[in-house]
Amino acid sequence: MKIKVSDRSPQDVASQVFIAGLYEGEKPSESNLGRLDSSLGNRIERAISEGDFTAYHHELFELYGTRQEGPR
């Protein structure tokens, strides 16, 4: 397995797995995750607004996409 750290836009990264950080209280639309979340149907933003994800310290949120969306 190869792990690479990049500061490129999430949409520009070709990967089977993508890990992104989000601060508590931050919305994807306020970060560089906005375009990615938009391509995923705003599922991250919706999980936050519905209380399913808060971005607390050490909290993880797994989101599964399809080959047509998200990282390539």
Backbone as a printed PyTorch tensor [residue, N CA C, xyz], in Angstrom:
tensor([[[  0.8390,  -1.1630,   0.0000],
         [  0.0000,   0.0000,   0.0000],
         [  0.8920,   1.2360,   0.0000]],

        [[  0.5440,   2.2060,  -0.8440],
         [  1.2670,   3.4660,  -0.8870],
         [  0.3930,   4.5510,  -0.2740]],

        [[  0.9710,   5.3360,   0.6050],
         [  0.2570,   6.4550,   1.2170],
         [  0.9550,   7.7320,   0.7790]],

        [[  0.1850,   8.6600,   0.2330],
         [  0.7170,   9.9430,  -0.2020],
         [ -0.0700,  11.0580,   0.4640]],

        [[  0.6300,  12.0830,   0.8880],
         [  0.0040,  13.2660,   1.4510],
         [  0.0550,  14.3500,   0.3880]],

        [[ -1.0630,  15.0230,   0.1750],
         [ -1.1290,  16.0260,  -0.8770],
         [ -1.9800,  17.1960,  -0.4170]],

        [[ -1.6770,  18.3730,  -0.9030],
         [ -2.5080,  19.5370,  -0.6190],
         [ -3.3280,  19.9390,  -1.8510]],

        [[ -3.3970,  19.0380,  -2.8350],
         [ -4.1840,  19.2940,  -4.0360],
         [ -5.6720,  19.2010,  -3.7190]],

        [[ -6.4680,  19.7550,  -4.6010],
         [ -7.9110,  19.6750,  -4.4590],
         [ -8.3300,  18.2080,  -4.4720]],

        [[ -9.2730,  17.7940,  -3.6170],
         [ -9.7110,  16.3920,  -3.5930],
         [-10.1700,  15.8790,  -4.9470]],

        [[-10.7560,  16.7450,  -5.7630],
         [-11.2290,  16.3260,  -7.0800],
         [-10.0850,  15.9860,  -8.0290]],

        [[ -8.8900,  16.4730,  -7.7140],
         [ -7.7420,  16.2620,  -8.5950],
         [ -6.8880,  15.0700,  -8.1900]],

        [[ -7.3350,  14.3170,  -7.2030],
         [ -6.5530,  13.1950,  -6.6860],
         [ -7.1470,  11.8840,  -7.1960]],

        [[ -6.3130,  11.0580,  -7.8070],
         [ -6.7510,   9.7370,  -8.2570],
         [ -6.4120,   8.7360,  -7.1550]],

        [[ -7.4200,   8.1240,  -6.5610],
         [ -7.1900,   7.2320,  -5.4290],
         [ -8.3850,   6.3140,  -5.2180]],

        [[ -8.1300,   5.1620,  -4.6200],
         [ -9.2210,   4.2630,  -4.2390],
         [ -9.7550,   4.6180,  -2.8610]],

        [[ -8.9230,   5.2420,  -2.0460],
         [ -9.3110,   5.6520,  -0.6910],
         [ -8.8580,   7.0890,  -0.4990]],

        [[ -9.7030,   7.8750,   0.1280],
         [ -9.3920,   9.2790,   0.3670],
         [ -9.6810,   9.5880,   1.8270]],

        [[ -8.7330,  10.1820,   2.5090],
         [ -8.9040,  10.5700,   3.9150],
         [ -8.7620,  12.0730,   3.9960]],

        [[ -9.7350,  12.7180,   4.6050],
         [ -9.7130,  14.1810,   4.7080],
         [-10.0170,  14.6020,   6.1340]],

        [[ -9.4520,  15.7110,   6.5270],
         [ -9.6990,  16.2600,   7.8560],
         [-10.6990,  17.3910,   7.7980]],

        [[-11.4860,  17.4940,   8.8430],
         [-12.4710,  18.5590,   8.9540],
         [-12.5210,  18.9540,  10.4200]],

        [[-12.4670,  20.2460,  10.6960],
         [-12.5220,  20.7190,  12.0740],
         [-13.9510,  20.7460,  12.5830]],

        [[-14.1110,  20.5460,  13.8880],
         [-15.4230,  20.6260,  14.5080],
         [-16.0280,  21.9990,  14.2100]],

        [[-17.2570,  22.0130,  13.7660],
         [-17.9490,  23.2520,  13.4550],
         [-17.7180,  23.7530,  12.0380]],

        [[-16.8020,  23.1400,  11.3160],
         [-16.5100,  23.5450,   9.9330],
         [-17.4080,  22.7620,   8.9810]],

        [[-17.8990,  23.4200,   7.9660],
         [-18.7030,  22.7660,   6.9490],
         [-17.8250,  22.5110,   5.7280]],

        [[-18.0830,  21.4430,   5.0060],
         [-17.2890,  21.1700,   3.8030],
         [-17.2840,  22.3440,   2.8320]],

        [[-18.4010,  23.0420,   2.7340],
         [-18.4870,  24.1740,   1.8050],
         [-17.5500,  25.3090,   2.2020]],

        [[-17.0980,  25.3190,   3.4550],
         [-16.1800,  26.3470,   3.9440],
         [-14.7230,  25.8970,   3.8290]],

        [[-14.5060,  24.7020,   3.2960],
         [-13.1500,  24.1580,   3.1950],
         [-12.8990,  23.6980,   1.7580]],

        [[-11.7430,  23.0990,   1.5440],
         [-11.4390,  22.5860,   0.2020],
         [-12.2180,  21.3130,  -0.1130]],

        [[-13.0690,  20.8670,   0.7820],
         [-13.9030,  19.6840,   0.5270],
         [-15.2220,  20.0420,  -0.1460]],

        [[-15.4680,  21.3160,  -0.3690],
         [-16.7370,  21.7550,  -0.9370],
         [-17.0630,  21.1190,  -2.2730]],

        [[-16.1020,  21.1340,  -3.2070],
         [-16.3470,  20.5380,  -4.5300],
         [-16.5430,  19.0320,  -4.4330]],

        [[-15.7500,  18.3800,  -3.5830],
         [-15.8930,  16.9390,  -3.4250],
         [-17.2610,  16.6010,  -2.8560]],

        [[-17.6700,  17.3030,  -1.8000],
         [-18.9720,  17.0420,  -1.1990],
         [-20.0900,  17.3030,  -2.1980]],

        [[-19.9410,  18.3300,  -2.9880],
         [-20.9370,  18.6340,  -4.0210],
         [-21.0670,  17.4750,  -5.0030]],

        [[-19.9320,  16.9030,  -5.4120],
         [-19.9770,  15.7750,  -6.3470],
         [-20.5400,  14.5170,  -5.7080]],

        [[-20.5610,  14.4830,  -4.3700],
         [-21.1120,  13.3350,  -3.6400],
         [-22.5560,  13.5900,  -3.1990]],

        [[-23.1860,  14.6060,  -3.7620],
         [-24.5720,  14.9020,  -3.4050],
         [-24.6970,  15.5480,  -2.0420]],

        [[-23.6560,  16.2410,  -1.5940],
         [-23.6330,  16.9260,  -0.2980],
         [-23.8900,  15.9880,   0.8800]],

        [[-23.3930,  14.7590,   0.7510],
         [-23.6250,  13.7680,   1.8140],
         [-22.8620,  14.0930,   3.0970]],

        [[-21.6850,  14.7190,   2.9930],
         [-20.9440,  15.0850,   4.2000],
         [-21.6850,  16.1980,   4.9280]],

        [[-22.0680,  17.2290,   4.1960],
         [-22.8150,  18.3530,   4.7740],
         [-24.1150,  17.8670,   5.4120]],

        [[-24.7980,  16.9580,   4.7320],
         [-26.0600,  16.4200,   5.2570],
         [-25.8270,  15.6240,   6.5410]],

        [[-24.7550,  14.8300,   6.5950],
         [-24.4430,  14.0580,   7.8080],
         [-24.1850,  14.9910,   8.9820]],

        [[-23.5380,  16.1140,   8.7180],
         [-23.2810,  17.0910,   9.7820],
         [-24.5860,  17.7390,  10.2320]],

        [[-25.3980,  18.1870,   9.2770],
         [-26.6470,  18.8770,   9.6320],
         [-27.6330,  17.9510,  10.3410]],

        [[-27.5710,  16.6460,  10.0510],
         [-28.4650,  15.6940,  10.7060],
         [-27.8990,  15.1520,  12.0160]],

        [[-26.6890,  15.5800,  12.3660],
         [-26.0890,  15.1630,  13.6380],
         [-25.3950,  13.8160,  13.5960]],

        [[-25.2180,  13.2550,  12.3980],
         [-24.5410,  11.9580,  12.2810],
         [-23.0280,  12.0850,  12.3470]],

        [[-22.5190,  13.2990,  12.1490],
         [-21.0810,  13.5500,  12.2010],
         [-20.8520,  14.9490,  12.7470]],

        [[-19.9490,  15.0620,  13.7200],
         [-19.6780,  16.3590,  14.3400],
         [-18.2300,  16.7960,  14.1990]],

        [[-17.3480,  15.9010,  13.7700],
         [-15.9160,  16.1760,  13.6210],
         [-15.2320,  16.3850,  14.9660]],

        [[-15.7610,  15.7640,  16.0130],
         [-15.0850,  15.8000,  17.3040],
         [-13.7250,  15.1350,  17.1810]],

        [[-12.8470,  15.4430,  18.0960],
         [-11.5060,  14.8640,  18.1330],
         [-11.5950,  13.3340,  18.0940]],

        [[-10.8840,  12.7140,  17.1860],
         [-10.8090,  11.2530,  16.9870],
         [-12.0860,  10.6510,  16.4050]],

        [[-13.0390,  11.4580,  15.9860],
         [-14.2590,  10.9220,  15.3860],
         [-14.0220,  10.6390,  13.9100]],

        [[-14.5120,   9.5140,  13.4410],
         [-14.3790,   9.1240,  12.0350],
         [-15.7510,   9.0450,  11.3940]],

        [[-15.7850,   9.3520,  10.1210],
         [-17.0130,   9.2300,   9.3480],
         [-16.6480,   8.5580,   8.0360]],

        [[-17.1600,   7.3770,   7.8070],
         [-16.8670,   6.6400,   6.5800],
         [-17.9730,   6.9010,   5.5720]],

        [[-17.5520,   7.2330,   4.3810],
         [-18.4960,   7.5170,   3.3160],
         [-18.0800,   6.7050,   2.1020]],

        [[-18.9720,   5.9060,   1.6140],
         [-18.6750,   5.0700,   0.4590],
         [-19.3060,   5.6830,  -0.7720]],

        [[-18.5110,   5.8230,  -1.8120],
         [-19.0010,   6.3740,  -3.0650],
         [-19.0100,   5.3090,  -4.1330]],

        [[-19.3000,   5.7510,  -5.3150],
         [-19.2700,   4.8520,  -6.4670],
         [-18.0680,   5.2240,  -7.3280]],

        [[-17.8060,   4.4570,  -8.3230],
         [-16.6990,   4.7580,  -9.2340],
         [-16.9640,   6.0560, -10.0070]],

        [[-18.2100,   6.4650, -10.1210],
         [-18.5360,   7.6670, -10.8730],
         [-18.4100,   8.9430, -10.0540]],

        [[-18.2630,   8.8320,  -8.7550],
         [-18.2050,  10.0210,  -7.9320],
         [-16.9880,   9.9990,  -7.0150]],

        [[-16.6440,  11.1650,  -6.5240],
         [-15.5340,  11.2570,  -5.5820],
         [-14.1850,  11.0170,  -6.2170]],

        [[-13.2080,  10.6170,  -5.4150],
         [-11.8640,  10.3780,  -5.9390],
         [-11.8870,   9.3580,  -7.0770]],

        [[-11.0170,   9.5620,  -8.0450],
         [-10.9640,   8.6820,  -9.2000],
         [ -9.9800,   7.5690,  -8.9710]]])
